[in-house]
Amino acid sequence: MSHDWMLVETLGSEPTVVAQGARTVNLIPISSLLRRNPHLMAIQTAISETVRGGSGLSSITPKNDCVIRTEVVVMSDGRIHGVQMWIGAADEEPPPRPPVGPLVWDLTAGTATDTTESLEIGGWDPTKQPTHDRAFADDLPRRDLKPHEAEVISMLIKPEAGVTICSTWDVTDYRGEQITIGFVARSLAETDDDGRDRLVCRAMNWRSVREGRTVQDDLLAQRILAGLARPGVHRALVDPQHWMLVKWLDDPAPFFDWRAGMSGAEGIHPDDMATAMEMAAGFGSGAVSGVLRVIARDGGWTPVHVTVHRVELREGVHAGLAELRLPTPTEIEDAQLDERQPPAVDEKRTRTRKNGKR
């Protein structure tokens, strides 16, 4: 076998290999990848003991000819996402261990939690980014459309347990450099410390290399996307049911606090919720538009003109392609914002993903 460090995801029923060195591997069970390796049983035991003990170890194979070294990849909440494993001759030193970043998307609450490692690997400046209560749109690459990104966004919009994704993305980091990121994500049903059920997506990322497809393969989609851009209009993919912004297709809009104002229904003015609910209901039959007051950058409310087009991500899962811009004076007058009233409250029907109901 290769003498590179191997990254093994350990959240499923069997440890699965997702990276060998810098090369991404698509969730191959370790028993299949190493089925002819004479040390397979010792490797499986080392991984199991590492997860059970919560820390790395060094062990000698039964014939004393090789050493197995392991390290854990652990999230800030203490949950182990994976194990890095290296095997080599007893007198051999392993190469530098590639950094791996664990992260969690709370699919019930609609927030992301990163680690310093996952931010740095993902191309963000970890000194300027929060690790907790991040918007999903902060974690997904902006503007460019990535391979398998529809699967990731589908996981956010229509979450269900048991979904796994492993892929690579090319992105531009905060220094302006092109990098390739490997990642693996798995959605799980968990119970939090308060005994409440929730759906989460636990993931890891690492610096990878591009194989097979090149950046050129995605140029057509990028050109179509760029050709539809308009000055003053900021496009994003949203979950129209919960008004959660998932991914920016242009630079983020500067005229409102989108992290708070499009993070769910809580970011919309209470008197505008009836309009938002009407728009969500009409989304099923085509494009909808209206003026909604959302949280301003200064903490007040600012009107934003929103047009949402229906986009099918995969069978049975639809996102909204939202066009966000400042409304004209005529549009603000026609919206009659001062005459709007909050909708009647029905706790069973109006609870959002933010407070644990879908």
C-alpha positions as CSV (number, residue, x, y, z in Angstrom):
1,M,0.0,0.0,0.0
2,S,1.0,3.6,-0.3
3,H,3.1,5.1,2.5
4,D,1.1,8.3,2.5
5,W,-1.2,9.2,5.4
6,M,-4.7,7.8,4.8
7,L,-7.9,9.6,5.9
8,V,-10.7,7.3,7.1
9,E,-14.2,8.6,7.8
10,T,-15.6,6.7,10.8
11,L,-19.2,7.9,11.1
12,G,-20.8,5.1,9.1
13,S,-21.2,1.4,9.8
14,E,-17.7,0.7,8.5
15,P,-14.6,2.9,8.3
16,T,-14.3,4.3,4.7
17,V,-11.3,5.8,3.0
18,V,-11.8,9.3,1.7
19,A,-8.2,10.4,1.0
20,Q,-4.8,8.9,0.4
21,G,-2.2,11.7,0.8
22,A,-3.6,14.6,-1.2
23,R,-5.7,12.3,-3.5
24,T,-9.4,12.2,-2.8
25,V,-11.0,8.7,-2.6
26,N,-14.7,8.3,-2.9
27,L,-15.8,6.6,0.3
28,I,-14.3,3.1,-0.3
29,P,-14.7,0.7,2.7
30,I,-11.2,0.1,4.1
31,S,-11.9,-3.7,4.0
32,S,-12.3,-3.4,0.2
33,L,-9.4,-1.0,-0.5
34,L,-7.0,-3.1,1.6
35,R,-8.5,-6.5,1.1
36,R,-5.2,-8.0,0.0
37,N,-3.1,-6.3,2.6
38,P,-1.7,-8.8,5.1
39,H,-2.1,-6.2,7.9
40,L,-5.8,-5.4,7.3
41,M,-7.0,-6.9,10.5
42,A,-4.3,-5.0,12.5
43,I,-5.2,-1.8,10.7
44,Q,-8.9,-2.2,11.4
45,T,-8.2,-2.9,15.1
46,A,-6.0,0.2,15.3
47,I,-8.7,2.4,13.8
48,S,-11.3,0.9,16.2
49,E,-9.1,1.4,19.3
50,T,-8.3,5.0,18.2
51,V,-12.0,5.9,17.9
52,R,-12.9,4.1,21.2
53,G,-10.0,5.7,23.1
54,G,-10.4,9.2,21.5
55,S,-6.7,9.6,20.8
56,G,-4.0,8.5,18.4
57,L,-1.8,5.5,18.9
58,S,1.2,3.6,17.6
59,S,1.1,-0.2,17.3
60,I,3.3,-2.9,15.9
61,T,1.8,-5.5,13.5
62,P,1.8,-9.1,14.6
63,K,5.0,-10.0,12.7
64,N,6.8,-6.9,14.1
65,D,7.7,-5.8,10.6
66,C,5.5,-2.7,10.4
67,V,4.2,0.1,12.6
68,I,0.7,1.6,12.4
69,R,0.2,5.1,13.5
70,T,-3.1,6.9,13.9
71,E,-4.4,10.3,14.8
72,V,-8.0,11.4,15.4
73,V,-10.0,14.1,13.6
74,V,-12.3,15.5,16.3
75,M,-14.9,18.2,16.2
76,S,-15.1,20.9,18.8
77,D,-18.0,19.2,20.4
78,G,-15.9,16.1,21.0
79,R,-17.3,13.9,18.3
80,I,-14.7,12.0,16.2
81,H,-15.3,12.4,12.5
82,G,-12.4,10.4,11.2
83,V,-8.9,8.9,11.7
84,Q,-5.7,9.5,9.9
85,M,-3.7,6.4,9.5
86,W,-0.1,5.6,8.4
87,I,1.7,2.2,8.1
88,G,5.3,1.7,7.3
89,A,8.5,0.0,8.4
90,A,9.2,0.0,12.1
91,D,12.4,2.1,11.5
92,E,10.7,4.5,9.0
93,E,9.4,8.0,9.8
94,P,6.0,9.0,8.4
95,P,5.8,12.0,6.1
96,P,4.2,15.2,7.4
97,R,0.5,14.6,8.3
98,P,-1.9,16.5,6.1
99,P,-4.1,19.0,8.0
100,V,-7.8,17.9,8.2
101,G,-10.6,20.2,9.2
102,P,-13.8,18.9,10.9
103,L,-17.0,20.9,10.7
104,V,-20.7,20.5,11.4
105,W,-23.8,21.8,9.7
106,D,-26.9,21.8,12.0
107,L,-29.6,21.1,9.4
108,T,-32.3,21.6,12.0
109,A,-31.1,25.0,13.2
110,G,-29.8,26.2,9.9
111,T,-26.3,27.1,11.2
112,A,-22.7,25.9,10.5
113,T,-19.9,25.4,13.1
114,D,-16.4,25.3,11.8
115,T,-12.9,24.8,13.3
116,T,-9.9,26.9,12.7
117,E,-8.5,24.1,10.6
118,S,-11.6,23.7,8.4
119,L,-11.7,27.5,7.8
120,E,-8.0,27.7,6.8
121,I,-8.3,24.6,4.5
122,G,-11.4,26.0,2.9
123,G,-9.6,29.2,1.9
124,W,-10.9,31.5,4.5
125,D,-8.8,33.7,6.8
126,P,-9.3,32.0,10.1
127,T,-8.4,35.2,12.0
128,K,-11.3,37.1,10.5
129,Q,-14.0,34.4,10.4
130,P,-16.2,33.2,13.3
131,T,-16.3,29.5,13.9
132,H,-19.8,29.2,15.4
133,D,-23.3,30.2,14.2
134,R,-22.1,30.7,10.6
135,A,-24.5,31.0,7.7
136,F,-24.4,28.1,5.3
137,A,-23.6,30.7,2.6
138,D,-20.4,31.5,4.5
139,D,-19.3,27.9,4.2
140,L,-20.1,27.3,0.5
141,P,-17.9,28.7,-2.2
142,R,-19.3,32.0,-3.6
143,R,-20.1,32.7,-7.3
144,D,-18.7,29.6,-9.0
145,L,-20.9,26.5,-9.4
146,K,-19.1,23.4,-8.3
147,P,-19.4,19.7,-9.2
148,H,-21.7,17.9,-6.8
149,E,-22.8,21.2,-5.3
150,A,-26.4,20.5,-6.1
151,E,-26.2,17.5,-3.9
152,V,-24.8,19.5,-1.0
153,I,-27.5,22.3,-1.4
154,S,-30.2,19.6,-1.6
155,M,-29.0,18.3,1.7
156,L,-29.5,21.7,3.2
157,I,-32.9,22.4,1.7
158,K,-34.4,19.0,2.1
159,P,-32.4,17.3,4.9
160,E,-32.6,13.7,5.6
161,A,-30.4,11.2,7.5
162,G,-28.1,8.9,5.7
163,V,-26.8,11.1,2.8
164,T,-23.1,10.9,2.1
165,I,-21.1,13.1,-0.3
166,C,-17.4,13.0,-1.2
167,S,-15.9,15.3,-3.8
168,T,-13.4,18.1,-4.6
169,W,-13.9,21.8,-5.3
170,D,-11.5,24.3,-6.9
171,V,-11.9,27.7,-5.1
172,T,-10.0,31.0,-4.8
173,D,-8.8,31.5,-1.3
174,Y,-8.7,34.8,0.6
175,R,-5.2,35.5,-0.8
176,G,-6.4,35.1,-4.4
177,E,-4.7,31.8,-4.9
178,Q,-6.4,28.8,-6.6
179,I,-6.7,25.8,-4.3
180,T,-8.4,22.4,-4.5
181,I,-10.4,21.2,-1.5
182,G,-11.4,17.7,-0.8
183,F,-14.4,17.1,1.5
184,V,-16.7,14.4,2.8
185,A,-20.1,15.0,4.4
186,R,-22.6,12.7,6.1
187,S,-26.0,13.6,7.4
188,L,-27.0,12.0,10.7
189,A,-29.9,12.0,13.2
190,E,-28.6,13.0,16.6
191,T,-30.0,14.0,20.0
192,D,-28.6,17.1,21.6
193,D,-27.7,17.7,25.3
194,D,-31.3,18.9,26.0
195,G,-32.8,15.6,24.6
196,R,-34.1,17.2,21.4
197,D,-33.7,15.3,18.1
198,R,-31.9,17.1,15.3
199,L,-30.4,16.5,11.9
200,V,-26.8,17.4,11.4
201,C,-24.2,17.0,8.7
202,R,-20.8,16.1,9.9
203,A,-17.9,16.8,7.5
204,M,-14.2,17.0,7.0
205,N,-12.1,18.9,4.5
206,W,-8.5,18.7,3.3
207,R,-6.3,20.2,0.6
208,S,-6.6,17.9,-2.4
209,V,-5.5,17.7,-6.0
210,R,-7.7,17.9,-9.1
211,E,-7.9,14.6,-11.1
212,G,-9.8,13.9,-14.3
213,R,-12.1,16.8,-14.8
214,T,-10.4,20.2,-15.1
215,V,-11.6,23.7,-14.5
216,Q,-12.4,24.0,-18.2
217,D,-15.2,21.5,-17.9
218,D,-17.2,23.9,-15.8
219,L,-16.7,27.0,-18.1
220,L,-20.0,26.7,-19.9
221,A,-22.0,26.9,-16.6
222,Q,-19.8,29.8,-15.4
223,R,-20.3,31.7,-18.7
224,I,-24.0,31.3,-18.6
225,L,-24.0,32.5,-15.0
226,A,-21.8,35.5,-15.7
227,G,-23.9,36.4,-18.8
228,L,-27.0,36.7,-16.7
229,A,-25.4,39.1,-14.2
230,R,-26.9,42.6,-13.9
231,P,-25.5,45.6,-12.1
232,G,-27.2,46.2,-8.8
233,V,-28.8,42.7,-8.7
234,H,-27.3,40.1,-6.4
235,R,-28.3,36.5,-7.1
236,A,-28.4,33.7,-4.5
237,L,-29.8,30.3,-4.0
238,V,-32.3,30.2,-1.2
239,D,-34.6,27.8,0.6
240,P,-37.9,29.5,-0.1
241,Q,-39.8,27.6,2.5
242,H,-37.7,29.0,5.3
243,W,-36.2,32.1,3.5
244,M,-32.7,30.8,4.3
245,L,-29.9,32.0,2.0
246,V,-27.7,29.0,1.0
247,K,-25.2,30.2,-1.6
248,W,-24.3,33.5,-3.3
249,L,-24.0,33.4,-7.1
250,D,-22.8,37.0,-7.2
251,D,-20.9,39.1,-4.6
252,P,-23.0,39.3,-1.5
253,A,-25.5,42.2,-1.4
254,P,-24.1,45.1,0.6
255,F,-27.4,46.9,1.4
256,F,-28.6,44.6,4.2
257,D,-27.3,42.2,6.8
258,W,-27.8,39.0,4.8
259,R,-26.4,36.8,7.6
260,A,-29.2,37.8,9.8
261,G,-31.8,39.0,7.3
262,M,-31.8,35.9,5.1
263,S,-31.0,33.3,7.7
264,G,-34.6,32.3,8.2
265,A,-38.0,33.8,8.8
266,E,-36.7,35.6,12.0
267,G,-34.8,38.0,9.7
268,I,-38.0,39.3,8.0
269,H,-40.1,42.1,9.5
270,P,-43.0,40.5,11.4
271,D,-45.6,42.6,9.4
272,D,-44.1,41.3,6.2
273,M,-44.5,37.6,7.0
274,A,-47.9,37.3,5.4
275,T,-46.4,38.6,2.1
276,A,-43.4,36.2,2.6
277,M,-45.8,33.3,3.1
278,E,-47.8,34.2,0.0
279,M,-44.6,34.3,-2.0
280,A,-43.6,30.9,-0.6
281,A,-47.0,29.5,-1.5
282,G,-46.8,30.9,-5.1
283,F,-43.3,29.6,-5.6
284,G,-44.6,26.2,-6.5
285,S,-46.2,27.5,-9.7
286,G,-43.4,29.8,-11.0
287,A,-41.5,33.0,-10.2
288,V,-42.7,35.2,-7.4
289,S,-41.6,38.7,-6.4
290,G,-42.3,41.3,-3.7
291,V,-40.8,43.8,-1.4
292,L,-39.8,42.5,2.1
293,R,-38.2,44.4,4.9
294,V,-35.2,42.5,6.3
295,I,-32.5,43.3,8.9
296,A,-30.4,46.3,7.9
297,R,-26.7,46.5,8.5
298,D,-27.3,49.1,11.3
299,G,-29.8,46.7,13.0
300,G,-33.0,48.3,11.8
301,W,-35.1,47.3,8.8
302,T,-34.5,47.9,5.1
303,P,-36.8,47.1,2.2
304,V,-35.4,44.7,-0.4
305,H,-37.0,43.7,-3.7
306,V,-36.9,39.9,-4.0
307,T,-37.7,37.9,-7.1
308,V,-37.5,34.1,-6.7
309,H,-37.4,31.6,-9.6
310,R,-37.9,27.9,-9.2
311,V,-34.8,25.8,-9.8
312,E,-34.8,22.0,-9.7
313,L,-31.6,20.7,-8.0
314,R,-32.6,17.0,-8.3
315,E,-35.8,15.1,-8.5
316,G,-38.1,16.2,-5.8
317,V,-35.9,19.0,-4.5
318,H,-36.3,22.6,-5.6
319,A,-34.4,25.7,-4.6
320,G,-35.2,29.3,-5.2
321,L,-32.9,31.4,-7.5
322,A,-33.4,34.8,-5.7
323,E,-32.6,38.2,-7.3
324,L,-32.1,40.8,-4.6
325,R,-31.9,44.5,-5.3
326,L,-32.9,47.8,-3.8
327,P,-36.6,48.6,-4.7
328,T,-37.6,51.7,-6.6
329,P,-39.6,54.4,-4.9
330,T,-42.7,53.3,-6.9
331,E,-42.2,49.7,-5.8
332,I,-42.0,50.8,-2.2
333,E,-45.2,52.9,-2.5
334,D,-47.0,50.0,-4.3
335,A,-46.0,47.6,-1.5
336,Q,-47.9,49.7,1.1
337,L,-45.5,48.6,3.8
338,D,-47.2,50.8,6.5
339,E,-50.5,49.0,6.0
340,R,-49.2,45.5,6.4
341,Q,-50.2,43.5,9.5
342,P,-48.6,40.5,11.1
343,P,-50.2,37.2,10.2
344,A,-52.3,35.2,12.8
345,V,-50.0,33.0,14.7
346,D,-50.5,29.2,14.5
347,E,-47.6,27.6,16.4
348,K,-48.0,24.2,14.7
349,R,-47.8,25.7,11.2
350,T,-45.4,28.7,11.5
351,R,-42.5,27.3,13.5
352,T,-39.4,27.4,11.4
353,R,-36.3,25.3,11.1
354,K,-34.6,27.7,13.6
355,N,-36.7,26.4,16.5
356,G,-36.6,22.8,15.6
357,K,-39.6,22.2,13.3
358,R,-39.8,21.9,9.6
